[in-house]
Amino acid sequence: MSLHRHNPAELPPPAGFSHAVTANGSRLVFLSGQRALDSAGAVVGTTLTEQFATALGNLLTALRHAGGGPADLTRVTVYTTDVAAHGADSAELGRIWRRMAGRDYPAMTVVEVARLREEGALVELDGIAVLEEPGGA
């Protein structure tokens, strides 16, 4: 399996994402939206950065359970209730991403939404990963 990140010089330099990702693999993993929820379903954290770290951790946990890791992510969508706060916190969010997922950035989009399912939830992440079949098939 191989992933190739494409960042053409004709486009603005990406910061924390790749403009395009091509993947050669044999198994797709579609990751449901993950919010900052503990195992009982309660929202964890009151700030966007706290909730982002927990939501990303939950997304990576689901991916690991499916047999993948952060470098297998090809696409992530971030849904936030406050895109201005996301922009203001982008440096810290980038540090959280690099600490938890490394520097192999997927294609990524940030979308502002009116609200998320749980009261007090500020961010949700979903994604797609491409994995090699077990045994290299």
C-alpha positions, 0 to 999 in steps of 0.5 A: 500500500502506498499513499502519495501527497500532492501539493502543487506549487501553483496552489498556496502552500498547505498548512496542516493538510495536503491538497490531494492524496492518491492511494494504492491499497486494497481496503478502505476504512470509512471512519464515523464522525468522532466527537470529544466523548468519553466511553460513557458518551459524555462530552470531555473538555470545554475548549476547542483545543481540548475537544479536538485532542479527544475527538482526534484520539477517538478517530485514531482509536477507531482507525487502530481497531480497523487495523490502520494508523494515522499515516493511512488517513487519506481524508479528514473532515473537521466540523466545528461550531466556530470556524473563527475559533478554529482559525485562531487556535490553528497553531495549537491544533496543528501541534496536537495533530503532529503529536498524535498523528504525525506529519503525514497530512491527509486531504482535509476540509474544515466546515462550520456547522450550527451545532453538533449532536451533544450539547456543548460539543464543539468539534467532530472529525470523520475520515477515510483511510486506505489500508493494505490487506493483511499479509500484503495481498 
